[in-house]
Amino acid sequence: NSLASPLSIRNKFGLTEQQFDWIAIKALAERQQWAEIQKLLLRKGLFGKQKLKLPISCEQLLNVLYSNGATASVSSKHSSNILIGLKDRLELLKYMATLSPSSVELSTAETARMAFANNNQLLSALGLSGEKIKETLRNETLTASLSNMANQALKITNGKLSESQGKLLYQTATRLKKQCFQYAELLIEEICNNRLENDLQLSAALQFLLSHAASDFDKAEFEQACGIGVKVTEEQIEDTVASVIKANEEKLQLMRYKFPISSLIAEVRKVLPWADGSKLKKEIDMQMLILLGPKTLDDMQSGKKIPSKVMPKEKLKAKEIAKNEESGMCSYNFVMN
């Protein structure tokens, strides 16, 4: 016979979903399947004040764990990872101290200090400034999310994160939508393995995950959509910018610094879609400086007339219409009607 489904068991014994889940936790504890308990709590959102389907307190959970032979280290490993905020962590540590005083002999003040120091250290590893860390620590949910992300990342990178990795991880924690939380680990791995390297790629990744949240995940499609693993070297940026500058040299000489930089960036993007934006802009600025020299007073005057032969067609057309209106020939509205 096939195993009965959770729903059929609940119906047979008249159990609510919460009652069934609590029975499942106790059964897993009897088998000392600690990791499975953690997975259950995480998957169903059963633990922590902000995911309150079943109000399982630290005391209830730890009583079950300890009564079935869990050590203090096991309880800490499989419980602390699922706690939402600092208050929950403190409750866990304080209760562990009452059950296993030889393992955890900490005063409330010392417990709070250690929890605060740990979060502070993890946030610092992401490259946050002292002021930003203070601001973040006021938000328990964000602190827990960032600390957990930093902890996972540091395990992958052997304890050290680059500045760009820290920024991308922070952006991931603050921008990843709830319906995409299941992909947080994937993004952390791609960032820490330097396969997702800049804001442009991260934005594309977040957009892809959000637009495919309700559909099957195709990793190959995901990697292609956000340039995972694509390496753009500084030499490639330098050479491509030089080519674009040369192709627009005549217009640049005429318009100088009034030439729209965005059009140059767009041309480079056609060749290097995943180039880092800041590096690209820096290279364009440098090559324009080499070609045109420093900005003059005329360059800094916004009202200087642009030669008509390099003025975009749309602007010339709008200018001609305005001229016709002034002379009473016809109006733009009349033409459109």
N, C-alpha and C positions, 0 to 999 in steps of 0.2 A: 504493500500500500504506500502511496505517496504521502509525504509529510503534510499535515494539516497547515493551512495558511494562518497567519496571525489573526485575520478577520474572522475565520471560521471558529478559531479557539475563543476569541472574544465573545462571539455570538452564542457559542455553546454554553459558556459559563457566565454570561451576562456581565462581562467586564467592560469598563470604559477603556478608552485608549490609554489614559494615564495609568490606570491600574495595571493594565497589561505591560506597559513599559517598565513600571517599577518591579514587577515580577521578573521581567527579562533581566533587569540589572542584577537582581538578587541571584538569579540562576547562573549568570555569567560569573558573579563573584564566587559562588560555590565551586566553580570549576577553575577559579583563579585566572580567568581570561581578562586581565586588566586592560590590555590594549583594546579589546572588543568593547568594553564598557566605555572607554574614551570615545571610540568611533560612534557608538550609539548616541551618546550625549551630544557629540558634535553634529551628527547627521540630523537629529531630530530637534536640536535646539532646546534641550530639556534643562539646561543648567545656566544659571546666571539671571540676574534680575531683569535684563533687557530681552531675554528670550523665554519668557515665562509661560510655557505650556504646562509644565509640571514643576511646582516650586520645590525642587529638591535642594535642601540646604547643605552646606558643607558638613554639618553635624550628621545629618542622615546618611549622606554618601560615605563619609569616613567610618561611621559605625559599621556599615555593611562591609567595607573594605577590610577594616581591622579584624572584625569578627570572623572573617574568612581567611585570615593569615597574611594579609598585606603588610609589608614593612613600611616604615616611614618614608623610605626612599621611593618605593613603588607608589605610594599614595601621592607623594609630591609630583612624581613624573607624570602620572596619568590624570591628575586632578588640576594642577596649576595651569596646564596648557589650555584648559577649557574655561577658565574663569574670565569674566568680562572685565572687571575693573579692580582697582587697587583695594577697595574695601573688601571685596570677595577674597582676594589673595591674603589679606591680613587675617580674615576670619579663618581661612584654611590653616595658616601657620600657627595661629593662637590655639586652635582646637587640636592640632597635631601635638603641640607642646603639652596639653593636658593628658593626652593619651599615651604619649611616648616621651616623657620628660628627659630620659637619658639621651635621646637622639636630638631633641630640639628643646634646649633650655634657653628660651628667649623671652625677654620682657616685651610688653606691648610696644614701648618706645623703640627698643632695639629692632623689633620686627618691622615696624614702620620705617625706620631708618634704612634697613637693608632693602626693603621693597622699593623705596624711593631711589636709593643709590643704584639699584639694578636697572630701573627704568631710565634713570638719568644717563647711565653708561650706554645703554642700547640706543637711546635717541642721539647721543653724542656720536655714536658710530655711524649714524646716517649723515653726519655732517651738519646737524642743526646747531645754530649759535646758542650761546647761553640764554639769551633773551627769548629765542624761539622755543627752547626746551621748557622754560618756565611757563610760557604761554600754553604749550601743548599739554603739560602736566595738569593743567586746570580742567582738561577734557579727558575724563577717564576712558571713555570709549575709544577715542583717537589714540590715546597713550597705549592702551592695550593692543590695538591693531598695529601700531608702528613698532612697539616693542616685540610683538610676536613675529612680525615681518623681519625685523633686524636680526632677531635670534636665529631664524631659519636661514637668512642670507649669510650670516657669519659662519655658520656650520659649513656652507658650501665653499666659501672663500677662505677658509682656514683663519678666521678671526680678523680680517681686514677688508674694508670696502673702499673703493676709489670714490672720489668726489662725485663723478658722474653717476656711479651706481647708487650712491646715497640719495641723490636728487631724484633719480628715476623710481627708487623704492618708495620715497616719500610721496611722489606723484601717484604711484600705484595705490597706496593706502588711502589717499584722500579722494581719488577720482574713480576707483573701481565701484561699479554699481552693485547693489545687494544681489541682484539676480545673476551676477557673474562671480560671486565670491568663490565658487568652486574652482575657478581658474587662477586664484591668487598664487598658489604654489607653482603653477606653470610659468607665470610671469616672473616670479622671483628667480626661478632657475634660469630663464632666458637672460635676465638682466645680469645675474651673477656669473654666467658663463660667457658674457660679452657677445651674445647673439642678438640682443636688443639693446642698442647703444645710445639712442638719442630721443628727444621729445617727440619728433615726428613719427618715429617707429612706434613709440608707446601710445601715442594718440590713435594711430591706425589700429593697433592691437586692441585697445579698449573699445573702439568703435566697432570692430569686427565682432568681438565677444558679445557686445550688447545687441548687435543686430542679429546674432545667431543664438541668442540665449534660449530660444524656444525650439531650436532645431538641433540636429545631430552635429557634433563637433568634428570637423575635418582638419586634422593638424597640418596637412600639406597645403590646404587652401588658406589656413590661418597664416602659415609662414610666408606664403607668397603675398598675401594681402598686406602684410606689415613689414616686409623686408627682413625677416628673421635670418640672421647669419650673413646678410649682405655687408661686405666690408668696403667702405669708401675711404681711400687713402688721401692724405694731404696732397700728394702729387697729382692724383686724379682731379681733385678740386682745383688746384693751381693751373693745370693744363686746360681744363674745360673752361674755366673763367677766362684764361688768356685767349682762347679761341672765340668766345662770345664777345669779349672786349674788342678784339680785332675786327670781327664782323660788323660791329657798331661804331667803329672808330670815327668815321666821318660825322655821324650824328653827335657823338660825344664831344668832338672838337667844337661843334657849333653850339650845342646846348650846355656843355660843360656839366656842372653839378646840378643843373635843373633837369638833366635827363632822368627819367623815372627808373630808379634802382630796381623796383619790383619787376620791370620787364626783363632786366638782365638776370635776376634770380629765376624767373620763370623759364628763361631759355636754358639756363644751367640745369634746372630741375628736369627738363625733358631728357637730358643725358644721364644725370645723377639724381634720381628721385629720392634717394634715401641719404643724401649728404646732410651732415649736421648743419643746421641753419646758422648758428653763430659762427662756425668756421667759414661757411660760404660767404656770409656778409663781410666778415673780416678780410677775406681774400679779395673780394670785389672792391672794397674801400681802398685797399693797399694798391691794387693795380690801377685804379682810377687816379690815385694820387701820383703814381709814377707817370702816367700818361698826361695828366692835366696840370700837375703841380698843386701847390696849396691853394685853398679857396681865396678868391679876391673879394673885395667889397661888393663888386657887381654880382658875384656868385651868391652872396648872402642876402641880396635884395630880392624879395619874393616877387616884386612887380615887374621885373625885367622882361621885355618882349621876346618871345621865342620865335626864331626865324620860321616863316611859313612853310618853307620847303621841307622842314623836318617835323612840322607840327602834325600830330595824328589826324587822320581823315575825319574822324568824328568831331574833333574840335573845330576843324576848318568848316565843316558842314554847318555846325551850330552857329559859327561866326557869320557865315554867309546868310543864314536865315535871319539872324538879328539885323544884319545890314539891310536886307530886303524889307523888313518890317519898318525900319526907320524911314525908308524912302517911299513907303506906302504902296509897294508893288503887290505884296500878298502876305498873309500871315501864315505862320506854321499851323495854327489850328484849322485854318480854312483848307490848307492842303491836306491835312489828315482827315478832315471830314469829307 
